[in-house]
Amino acid sequence: VFQEMAIDDCQFINGREKVRLVERHFYNRLQLFSFDSDVGHFVGFTPYREKQARYRNSLQDFMERKRAEEDTVCRHNYEAITP
């Protein structure tokens, strides 16, 4: 049995003032790559995923949308996400 999983995590510090989006991708419990809005780019954790991370980071339009998700996904849904 093989398992692939992606986790998107919105972290709120001091309400909406400091928001962090962390996206992580796993395969069989091994983290392959991640995106952290504080870092601002993808990081690969295996040789093949490092190559894919460099490719994704080179796509300017894609990276602009990915960085904007901090606002469009996390901040926009703050009221629905927080208790």
CORGI-V633448 format. One record per pair of residues at least 12 apart in sequence whose ideal C-beta (glycine too) atoms are under 10 Angstrom apart, sorted by the first residue. I is the first residue (numbers start at 1). J is the second residue. D is the distance in Angstrom with one decimal. If there is no record, write none. Layout:
I	J	D
I	J	D
This chain:
1	28	9.0
2	27	7.3
2	28	6.1
3	26	7.7
3	27	7.3
3	28	5.8
3	29	7.5
4	25	7.8
4	26	7.1
4	27	5.2
4	28	8.1
4	32	9.0
5	24	8.5
5	25	7.5
5	26	4.7
5	27	7.9
5	28	9.4
5	29	8.8
5	31	9.9
6	23	6.9
6	24	7.1
6	25	5.0
6	26	7.5
6	32	9.6
6	34	9.9
7	22	8.0
7	23	7.3
7	24	4.9
7	25	8.0
7	26	7.6
7	31	9.7
7	34	9.2
8	21	7.0
8	22	7.5
8	23	5.0
8	24	8.1
8	35	9.1
8	69	8.3
8	73	7.3
8	74	9.0
9	21	7.3
9	22	4.6
9	23	7.6
9	24	7.5
9	36	9.8
9	74	9.2
10	22	8.2
10	37	9.4
10	69	9.3
10	70	8.2
10	73	6.8
10	74	3.8
10	75	8.5
10	77	7.5
10	78	8.2
10	81	6.1
10	82	9.5
11	36	9.9
11	37	9.3
11	38	9.4
11	74	8.1
12	74	7.4
12	75	8.8
12	78	6.7
12	81	7.7
12	82	6.7
15	75	9.9
15	78	7.6
15	82	8.5
16	71	9.7
16	74	8.6
16	75	5.5
16	76	9.9
16	78	5.4
16	79	9.6
16	82	9.6
17	75	9.9
18	38	9.4
19	37	7.7
19	38	9.8
19	70	5.6
19	71	7.8
19	73	9.5
19	74	4.8
19	75	5.5
19	78	7.9
20	36	7.2
20	37	5.6
20	38	5.5
20	39	9.8
20	70	7.4
20	74	7.9
21	35	7.5
21	36	7.6
21	37	4.2
21	38	8.7
21	66	8.7
21	67	8.8
21	68	9.9
21	69	5.7
21	70	4.6
21	71	9.2
21	72	9.8
21	73	6.6
21	74	5.4
21	75	9.5
22	34	6.7
22	35	7.3
22	36	5.2
22	37	7.4
22	38	8.4
22	39	9.4
23	35	4.3
23	36	7.9
23	37	8.7
23	42	8.6
23	66	8.1
23	69	8.2
23	73	9.8
24	36	9.0
24	45	9.7
25	42	9.5
25	44	9.8
25	45	9.4
25	49	8.2
25	52	9.9
26	45	9.8
27	46	9.2
27	49	9.4
30	45	7.7
30	46	7.5
30	49	9.7
31	43	9.7
31	44	9.7
31	45	5.3
31	46	8.9
31	49	9.0
32	44	7.1
32	45	6.0
32	46	6.0
32	48	8.4
32	49	4.6
32	50	9.9
32	52	8.5
32	53	9.3
33	45	6.2
33	46	8.1
33	48	9.6
33	49	4.4
33	50	8.0
33	52	6.7
33	53	5.3
33	56	8.3
34	49	9.5
34	53	8.7
35	53	8.7
35	56	8.3
35	57	9.5
35	63	9.3
35	66	6.1
35	67	9.0
35	69	8.8
37	66	8.3
37	67	6.5
37	68	9.5
37	69	7.4
37	70	4.4
37	71	9.5
37	73	9.9
37	74	8.2
38	70	9.2
40	57	9.1
40	63	8.0
40	66	8.9
40	67	6.2
40	70	9.8
41	53	7.5
41	54	9.2
41	56	8.1
41	57	4.6
41	58	9.9
41	63	7.0
41	66	8.7
41	67	8.9
42	54	8.2
42	55	8.9
42	56	4.9
42	57	5.5
42	62	9.8
42	63	8.5
42	66	8.1
43	57	9.1
44	56	9.1
44	57	9.8
